[in-house]
Amino acid sequence: MSLDFEKLTVYSKSFSGFTPDKEALLLEVGSQIKPHLAAVTDEFYQQLATIPETAAFLEGRVEGLKKTHRLWMEGLFTGPYDKDFTAQMFKVGDVHVKVKLPVEFMAGAMTLINNRLFTLIIETFGDDKQHCARTIAAVNSVTGFSLLVMQQSYQASSLAEELEKFLKISGMSRTLFTNLALAYRDK
């Protein structure tokens, strides 16, 4: 399945309110936030460890997951937030699909991450309420953007599974299906 990551970028940014001014703000504050992201990651995985349902997904993998998580969080404050970023977020979602992580875990995890990031922003910029509020809104938008893209992986996987079921039930070959789809696509 081939996705148009440029189109998915525009779509996800519009739903998350991730505007160019918010992108610029994240780049501006990144140098002040990035030194704290290892602690945010550590706290996140400590919280996940207290949730019994996440244990099977973490067992023996926490240190590797932390490294990947820190890199993702740094990317939230370094950009660019383009089709390559979107493709990477889709890939992250695809990995979650492959390990059969329930989709609701991603939304819950993003809430935990945002809670900690918002606290960090208040601690860092709390003296300037407007700047603090704008920064929280920017972080909320970039994490929402990331989550929307990651969740598209689940939808794509579901469609692929349905197609496989259809092909198996109908006895139709993938080649025939693809040729039929291409023939009717422009009509």
ZISUL-V154011 format. One record per helix or strand. SS is the DSSP state (H for helix, E for strand). FROM is the first residue (numbers start at 1). LEN is the number of residues. If there is no record, write none. Layout:
ss->SS from->FROM len->LEN
ss->SS from->FROM len->LEN
This chain:
ss->H from->5 len->12
ss->H from->20 len->30
ss->H from->52 len->7
ss->H from->62 len->15
ss->H from->83 len->16
ss->H from->103 len->23
ss->H from->129 len->42
ss->H from->174 len->12
